[in-house]
């Protein structure tokens, strides 16, 4: 079983989740001003900014008008969140001008969702995709784009990119910030990533190509043998097959002086990037005020990293986590219990950690149910298994106690009863009786047989000596 904790930012920016029930959480997603947590029972809860301060915009923090049940996937952008249900339907909420209103969009048979700065895109089972949100350069209008045979989607602040089954890719949105890819060769594409103002595509031969602004110009960068790409708001990083990495752009685009070797994972935020090495160490660079300087942070035994708008978080092998960056926007986790952490996520102004709940030192982690698995059936299975295990435990304890009680009482049941003598009593003399103690006189020979019959009685393998008196 797991729960979650949020910190950073103001309460209206997702940093305060005190009013949200964050128990049994299996997935978390943070956007610009809000976060959403998905629970094991399929329900979800949102918190963060429900208004812009003037009472005009809901930025994803208020989902009171949305039925968040049977949820299997969640995605939050800057101003909007989208949730996908087990039946393939999806719903959006947040700023209506930037993807929060999907009332006129066919969100059925959805298998994937992606939200960016001003628009969202949903991919369907038949390979088609649909976009909605800001139609004026934000990616919300894809009417002139052929969105068929789509296998992957990625949205940045102002543009979106979709990859097709034949390896081609298509971009739309603001032409300056990644929406126009007419100048680049988007064939044989196997991976796509859009950041704030630029997008990058990786090809089957290991080469990569970038377009847009603030990371869109990679003309002087060696983008060969690339196996992974990550773009932040103003920067991008590519990881190569030999474990080296290269960065370009601004605010994280300059990694001069950073030892980027043996890299296995990279994460870029708005102003900062972090790379994790094979030995478990991690290194950060970019704007020192927003996570670029981690010199005072213990970044050893790191297994996961996440960078947001103003801060970064690293998770270690022992389950602890550490945050750094702007102390007001997620960089200071003082007072937050970051132990037994299993997942981390940072948004623009806040960070969230999901952690395991332990009982007597034993971690209790509730598995994520398979996509499409009926929640009601899952609950019945859990109840039945719990009842069976409880009954088995009670039966086991009963048998153990019964065995112990039997071992204590059994010797008592084996005691031999003392029976009266079976031989006839000796004849009574007419003379006045004289009492003699056998063993103190030599005139008791005639009664020796009778004495032997009653001399010892077995008691628990010990002898109970009796004294026998005869009448003479």
C-alpha positions as CSV (number, residue, x, y, z in Angstrom):
1,X,0.0,0.0,0.0
2,X,1.3,3.4,-0.8
3,X,0.6,7.1,-0.2
4,X,1.9,10.4,-1.6
5,X,3.2,13.7,-0.3
6,X,3.5,17.0,-2.0
7,X,5.7,20.1,-1.3
8,X,6.8,23.3,-2.8
9,X,5.1,26.3,-4.3
10,X,2.0,27.9,-2.9
11,X,-1.1,25.8,-2.0
12,X,-2.8,27.0,-5.2
13,X,0.2,25.7,-7.3
14,X,0.0,22.0,-6.1
15,X,2.5,22.3,-3.3
16,X,-0.2,21.7,-0.6
17,X,-2.1,18.5,-0.9
18,X,-3.4,18.5,2.7
19,X,-7.0,18.5,1.5
20,X,-6.5,15.6,-0.9
21,X,-6.8,11.9,0.0
22,X,-3.4,10.5,-1.1
23,X,-3.8,6.9,0.1
24,X,-3.3,3.9,-2.2
25,X,-1.8,6.0,-4.9
26,X,-0.2,4.2,-7.9
27,X,0.5,7.1,-10.3
28,X,1.1,10.8,-10.1
29,X,1.3,13.5,-12.8
30,X,2.2,17.2,-12.2
31,X,1.7,20.0,-14.6
32,X,2.2,23.8,-14.5
33,X,-0.1,24.5,-11.6
34,X,-1.8,21.3,-10.5
35,X,-1.2,17.6,-9.8
36,X,-3.3,14.5,-10.1
37,X,-2.9,11.2,-8.3
38,X,-4.4,7.9,-9.4
39,X,-5.4,5.3,-6.8
40,X,-5.6,1.5,-6.8
41,X,-9.4,1.5,-6.9
42,X,-9.4,3.5,-10.1
43,X,-10.3,6.8,-8.6
44,X,-8.2,9.9,-9.0
45,X,-7.8,13.2,-7.1
46,X,-6.6,16.6,-8.3
47,X,-5.3,19.5,-6.3
48,X,-3.5,22.8,-7.0
49,X,-4.7,25.9,-8.8
50,X,-8.4,26.1,-9.4
51,X,-8.3,29.8,-10.3
52,X,-5.7,32.3,-11.6
53,X,-6.2,34.4,-8.5
54,X,-8.8,36.6,-10.2
55,X,-11.5,33.9,-10.2
56,X,-11.3,33.3,-14.0
57,X,-9.3,30.2,-14.8
58,X,-9.2,26.6,-13.5
59,X,-5.7,25.3,-14.1
60,X,-6.5,21.6,-13.3
61,X,-6.7,21.8,-9.5
62,X,-10.5,21.6,-9.5
63,X,-11.9,18.3,-10.8
64,X,-15.2,18.5,-8.9
65,X,-17.2,18.5,-12.2
66,X,-15.4,15.5,-13.5
67,X,-16.2,11.8,-12.8
68,X,-12.8,10.4,-11.9
69,X,-13.6,6.7,-11.6
70,X,-12.1,3.7,-13.4
71,X,-9.0,5.8,-14.3
72,X,-6.0,4.0,-15.9
73,X,-3.9,7.0,-17.1
74,X,-3.4,10.7,-16.3
75,X,-1.5,13.5,-18.0
76,X,-1.2,17.1,-16.9
77,X,0.0,20.1,-19.0
78,X,0.6,23.6,-18.0
79,X,-3.1,24.6,-17.6
80,X,-5.0,21.3,-18.2
81,X,-5.2,17.7,-17.1
82,X,-6.7,14.7,-18.9
83,X,-7.7,11.3,-17.5
84,X,-8.3,8.1,-19.4
85,X,-10.8,5.4,-18.2
86,X,-10.8,1.6,-18.5
87,X,-13.6,1.8,-21.2
88,X,-11.3,3.9,-23.5
89,X,-13.1,7.2,-22.9
90,X,-11.2,10.3,-21.7
91,X,-12.1,13.6,-20.0
92,X,-10.3,16.9,-19.6
93,X,-10.6,19.7,-17.1
94,X,-8.7,22.9,-16.5
95,X,-8.4,26.1,-18.5
96,X,-11.0,25.8,-21.3
97,X,-8.8,27.8,-23.7
98,X,-5.8,25.5,-23.3
99,X,-7.3,22.0,-23.4
100,X,-9.6,22.0,-20.4
101,X,-12.7,21.9,-22.5
102,X,-13.0,18.8,-24.7
103,X,-16.8,18.8,-25.0
104,X,-16.6,18.9,-28.8
105,X,-13.9,16.2,-29.1
106,X,-14.5,12.5,-29.7
107,X,-12.6,11.0,-26.8
108,X,-13.6,7.3,-27.2
109,X,-11.3,4.3,-27.8
110,X,-8.4,6.4,-26.4
111,X,-5.1,4.5,-25.7
112,X,-2.7,7.4,-25.1
113,X,-2.9,11.0,-24.0
114,X,-0.4,13.9,-24.0
115,X,-0.8,17.4,-22.7
116,X,1.5,20.3,-23.4
117,X,1.5,24.0,-22.6
118,X,-1.6,25.0,-24.5
119,X,-3.1,21.9,-26.1
120,X,-3.7,18.1,-25.6
121,X,-3.7,15.2,-28.0
122,X,-5.4,11.8,-27.7
123,X,-4.5,8.7,-29.7
124,X,-7.2,6.1,-30.5
125,X,-7.1,2.4,-31.0
126,X,-7.6,2.8,-34.8
127,X,-4.4,4.8,-35.0
128,X,-6.1,8.2,-35.4
129,X,-5.4,11.1,-33.1
130,X,-7.3,14.2,-32.2
131,X,-6.0,17.5,-30.8
132,X,-7.8,20.3,-28.9
133,X,-6.9,23.5,-27.0
134,X,-5.4,26.7,-28.2
135,X,-5.9,26.7,-31.9
136,X,-3.9,29.9,-32.5
137,X,-0.4,28.5,-32.5
138,X,-0.7,26.3,-29.4
139,X,-1.2,22.9,-31.1
140,X,-4.9,22.8,-30.5
141,X,-5.7,22.9,-34.2
142,X,-4.5,19.9,-36.2
143,X,-7.1,20.2,-39.0
144,X,-4.4,20.5,-41.7
145,X,-2.4,17.5,-40.4
146,X,-2.9,13.9,-41.4
147,X,-3.2,12.1,-38.0
148,X,-3.6,8.5,-39.1
149,X,-1.6,5.4,-38.2
150,X,-0.2,7.2,-35.2
151,X,1.9,5.3,-32.6
152,X,3.4,8.0,-30.4
153,X,2.6,11.6,-29.5
154,X,4.5,14.4,-27.7
155,X,3.4,17.9,-26.9
156,X,5.6,20.9,-25.8
157,X,4.6,24.4,-24.7
158,X,3.5,25.5,-28.2
159,X,3.7,22.5,-30.5
160,X,3.0,18.8,-30.8
161,X,4.5,16.0,-32.8
162,X,3.0,12.6,-33.8
163,X,4.9,9.6,-35.1
164,X,3.4,7.2,-37.6
165,X,3.7,3.4,-38.1
166,X,5.8,4.0,-41.3
167,X,8.4,5.9,-39.3
168,X,7.4,9.4,-40.5
169,X,6.5,12.2,-38.1
170,X,4.4,15.3,-38.4
171,X,4.4,18.5,-36.3
172,X,1.9,21.3,-35.8
173,X,1.4,24.3,-33.6
174,X,3.4,27.5,-33.4
175,X,5.7,27.5,-36.4
176,X,8.5,29.3,-34.5
177,X,8.5,27.0,-31.5
178,X,8.4,23.5,-33.1
179,X,5.2,23.6,-35.0
180,X,6.9,23.8,-38.4
181,X,9.2,20.9,-39.2
182,X,9.3,21.4,-43.0
183,X,13.1,22.1,-42.9
184,X,14.0,18.7,-41.3
185,X,13.9,15.1,-42.5
186,X,11.3,13.3,-40.3
187,X,11.6,9.8,-41.8
188,X,12.6,6.6,-40.1
189,X,11.7,8.1,-36.7
190,X,11.7,5.9,-33.6
191,X,11.4,8.5,-30.8
192,X,10.1,12.1,-30.4
193,X,10.4,14.6,-27.6
194,X,9.1,18.2,-27.4
195,X,10.2,20.7,-24.8
196,X,9.2,24.3,-24.2
197,X,10.2,25.8,-27.5
198,X,11.8,23.0,-29.5
199,X,11.4,19.4,-30.5
200,X,13.8,16.5,-31.3
201,X,13.3,13.3,-33.3
202,X,15.6,10.2,-33.2
203,X,16.0,8.0,-36.2
204,X,16.6,4.3,-36.7
205,X,20.2,4.9,-37.6
206,X,20.9,6.6,-34.3
207,X,21.0,10.2,-35.7
208,X,18.8,12.9,-34.2
209,X,17.4,16.1,-35.6
210,X,16.1,19.2,-33.7
211,X,13.9,22.2,-34.8
212,X,12.4,25.2,-33.1
213,X,13.9,27.7,-30.7
214,X,16.0,27.4,-27.5
215,X,17.2,23.9,-28.4
216,X,16.0,23.9,-31.9
217,X,19.4,24.6,-33.3
218,X,21.8,21.6,-32.9
219,X,24.0,22.3,-35.9
220,X,27.2,22.2,-33.9
221,X,26.2,19.1,-31.8
222,X,27.2,15.6,-32.6
223,X,23.9,13.8,-32.7
224,X,25.0,10.3,-33.8
225,X,24.6,7.0,-32.0
226,X,21.8,8.5,-30.0
227,X,19.7,6.2,-27.8
228,X,17.7,8.7,-25.7
229,X,16.6,12.3,-25.9
230,X,15.1,14.7,-23.3
231,X,14.0,18.3,-23.8
232,X,13.2,20.8,-21.1
233,X,11.8,24.2,-21.5
234,X,14.9,25.8,-22.9
235,X,17.3,22.9,-23.4
236,X,17.7,19.4,-24.8
237,X,20.1,16.5,-24.0
238,X,20.9,13.4,-26.1
239,X,22.4,10.2,-24.7
240,X,24.7,8.1,-26.9
241,X,25.4,4.4,-27.1
242,X,28.8,4.8,-25.5
243,X,27.2,6.3,-22.4
244,X,28.2,9.9,-23.2
245,X,25.7,12.7,-23.4
246,X,25.5,16.0,-25.1
247,X,23.4,19.1,-24.3
248,X,22.4,22.2,-26.2
249,X,20.1,25.2,-25.8
250,X,20.1,27.7,-22.9
251,X,19.7,27.3,-19.2
252,X,20.9,23.7,-19.1
253,X,22.1,23.7,-22.7
254,X,25.7,24.4,-21.7
255,X,27.2,21.4,-20.0
256,X,30.8,22.5,-20.3
257,X,32.8,21.2,-17.3
258,X,30.3,18.5,-16.6
259,X,31.5,14.9,-16.8
260,X,28.8,13.3,-18.9
261,X,30.1,9.7,-19.2
262,X,28.5,6.4,-18.3
263,X,25.1,8.1,-18.4
264,X,22.0,5.9,-18.1
265,X,19.2,8.4,-17.6
266,X,18.6,12.1,-18.2
267,X,15.9,14.6,-17.0
268,X,15.5,18.2,-18.0
269,X,13.3,20.8,-16.4
270,X,12.8,24.5,-17.2
271,X,16.3,25.7,-16.4
272,X,18.2,22.6,-15.3
273,X,19.2,19.1,-16.4
274,X,20.3,16.1,-14.4
275,X,22.1,13.0,-15.6
276,X,22.4,9.7,-13.8
277,X,25.5,7.4,-14.2
278,X,25.9,3.7,-14.1
279,X,27.6,3.9,-10.7
280,X,24.5,5.5,-9.1
281,X,25.9,9.0,-8.9
282,X,24.2,11.9,-10.6
283,X,25.3,15.3,-11.8
284,X,23.3,18.5,-12.4
285,X,23.9,21.6,-14.5
286,X,22.1,24.7,-15.6
287,X,20.7,27.7,-13.6
288,X,22.2,27.3,-10.1
289,X,19.2,28.9,-8.5
290,X,16.8,26.3,-10.0
291,X,18.6,23.0,-9.5
292,X,21.7,23.5,-11.6
293,X,23.9,23.5,-8.6
294,X,23.7,20.2,-6.5
295,X,27.1,20.6,-4.9
296,X,25.6,20.4,-1.4
297,X,23.4,17.4,-2.2
298,X,24.3,13.7,-1.7
299,X,23.7,12.3,-5.2
300,X,25.0,8.8,-4.6
301,X,23.1,5.5,-5.1
302,X,20.5,7.3,-7.2
303,X,18.0,5.2,-9.1
304,X,15.6,7.9,-10.4
305,X,15.6,11.6,-11.2
306,X,13.0,14.2,-12.0
307,X,13.3,17.9,-12.8
308,X,10.5,20.4,-12.9
309,X,10.2,24.1,-13.4
310,X,12.3,25.3,-10.4
311,X,13.6,22.2,-8.6
312,X,14.8,18.6,-9.0
313,X,14.4,15.4,-6.9
314,X,16.5,12.3,-6.8
315,X,15.5,8.9,-5.4
316,X,18.1,6.5,-3.9
317,X,18.3,2.8,-3.6
318,X,17.4,2.8,0.1
319,X,14.1,4.5,-0.6
320,X,15.1,8.0,0.5
321,X,14.8,11.0,-1.7
322,X,16.5,14.4,-1.8
323,X,15.3,17.7,-3.3
324,X,17.2,20.8,-4.3
325,X,16.7,24.0,-6.3
326,X,14.5,27.0,-5.5
327,X,13.4,26.5,-1.9
328,X,10.0,28.1,-2.5
329,X,9.1,25.9,-5.5
330,X,10.1,22.3,-4.5
331,X,13.8,22.7,-3.8
332,X,13.3,22.5,0.0
333,X,11.8,19.3,1.4
334,X,12.5,20.1,5.0
335,X,9.8,18.6,7.2
336,X,8.7,16.2,4.4
337,X,9.2,12.5,5.2
338,X,11.0,11.2,2.1
339,X,11.6,7.6,3.1
340,X,10.3,4.4,1.4
341,X,9.9,6.5,-1.7
342,X,9.0,4.5,-4.9
343,X,8.2,7.3,-7.4
344,X,8.9,11.0,-7.8
345,X,7.4,13.7,-10.1
346,X,8.1,17.5,-10.3
347,X,5.9,20.1,-12.0
348,X,6.5,23.7,-12.7
349,X,6.1,24.8,-9.1
350,X,5.8,21.6,-6.9
351,X,7.1,18.1,-6.4
352,X,5.3,14.9,-5.3
353,X,6.7,11.7,-4.0
354,X,4.9,8.4,-3.7
355,X,6.0,6.2,-0.9
356,X,5.3,2.7,0.5
357,X,3.5,2.2,3.8
358,X,5.3,-0.3,6.0
359,X,3.8,-2.5,8.8
360,X,6.3,-3.8,11.4
361,X,9.1,-3.0,9.0
362,X,7.5,-4.9,6.1
363,X,6.7,-2.9,3.0
364,X,3.2,-3.2,1.8
365,X,3.0,-2.2,-1.8
366,X,-0.4,-2.5,-3.6
367,X,0.2,-3.6,-7.2
368,X,-1.2,-1.6,-10.0
369,X,-4.2,-3.4,-11.6
370,X,-3.9,-4.3,-15.3
371,X,-5.3,-1.8,-17.7
372,X,-9.0,-2.5,-18.3
373,X,-9.3,-4.8,-15.3
374,X,-12.7,-4.2,-13.6
375,X,-12.2,-2.5,-10.2
376,X,-15.2,-4.3,-8.6
377,X,-13.7,-7.7,-9.4
378,X,-10.3,-6.6,-8.1
379,X,-11.9,-5.6,-4.8
380,X,-13.8,-8.9,-4.5
381,X,-10.6,-10.8,-5.1
382,X,-8.7,-8.8,-2.5
383,X,-11.5,-9.4,0.1
384,X,-11.7,-13.2,-0.6
385,X,-7.9,-13.6,-0.4
386,X,-7.9,-11.6,2.9
387,X,-10.6,-13.8,4.4
388,X,-8.9,-17.0,3.3
389,X,-5.5,-15.9,4.7
390,X,-7.2,-14.8,8.0
391,X,-9.0,-18.2,8.3
392,X,-5.8,-20.1,7.6
393,X,-3.9,-18.1,10.2
394,X,-6.6,-18.8,12.9
395,X,-6.7,-22.5,12.0
396,X,-2.9,-22.7,12.3
397,X,-2.9,-21.0,15.7
398,X,-5.6,-23.2,16.9
399,X,-3.7,-26.4,15.9
400,X,-0.5,-25.0,17.6
401,X,-2.3,-24.3,20.9
402,X,-4.1,-27.6,20.8
403,X,-0.8,-29.4,20.3
404,X,0.8,-27.6,23.3
405,X,-2.2,-28.3,25.6
406,X,-2.2,-32.0,24.6
407,X,1.5,-32.3,25.5
408,X,0.8,-30.9,29.0
409,X,-2.3,-32.9,29.8
410,X,-1.3,-36.3,28.3
411,X,1.0,-37.4,31.1
412,X,-1.8,-36.8,33.6
413,X,-4.1,-39.1,31.7
414,X,-1.5,-41.9,31.9
415,X,-1.5,-42.1,35.8
416,X,-2.2,-45.7,36.9
417,X,-5.1,-45.8,39.4
418,X,-4.4,-47.4,42.9
419,X,-6.6,-50.4,43.3
420,X,-7.4,-52.2,46.6
421,X,-5.7,-55.5,47.3
422,X,-7.2,-58.4,45.4
423,X,-6.1,-61.2,47.8
424,X,-8.2,-62.2,50.8
425,X,-7.4,-60.6,54.1
426,X,-5.5,-62.8,56.5
427,X,-7.6,-64.6,59.1
428,X,-8.4,-62.7,62.2
429,X,-7.0,-64.3,65.3
430,X,-9.2,-64.6,68.3
431,X,-6.4,-63.4,70.5
432,X,-6.1,-59.7,71.1
433,X,-4.5,-58.1,68.0
434,X,-0.9,-57.0,68.0
435,X,0.2,-54.5,65.5
436,X,3.7,-55.0,64.1
437,X,5.5,-52.9,61.5
438,X,6.8,-55.0,58.7
439,X,10.5,-54.6,58.3
440,X,10.9,-54.1,62.1
441,X,10.0,-57.6,63.0
442,X,10.9,-61.0,61.6
443,X,7.4,-62.5,62.0
444,X,5.9,-61.0,58.8
445,X,7.1,-63.7,56.4
446,X,3.7,-65.2,56.1
447,X,2.4,-61.8,54.7
448,X,5.3,-61.1,52.3
449,X,3.3,-62.0,49.3
450,X,0.6,-59.6,50.2
451,X,3.2,-56.9,50.9
452,X,4.8,-57.3,47.5
453,X,1.4,-56.8,45.9
454,X,1.1,-53.3,47.4
455,X,4.6,-52.2,47.8
456,X,5.0,-49.9,44.8
457,X,2.6,-48.0,42.6
458,X,3.9,-46.6,39.3
459,X,3.6,-42.8,39.1
460,X,5.1,-41.1,36.1
461,X,8.1,-43.5,36.0
462,X,8.8,-42.8,39.7
463,X,8.1,-45.1,42.7
464,X,5.7,-44.1,45.4
465,X,6.7,-46.2,48.4
466,X,3.8,-47.4,50.7
467,X,3.9,-48.9,54.1
468,X,1.8,-51.9,54.8
469,X,0.6,-53.0,58.2
470,X,-0.6,-56.5,59.2
471,X,-2.8,-57.6,62.0
472,X,-1.3,-60.5,64.1
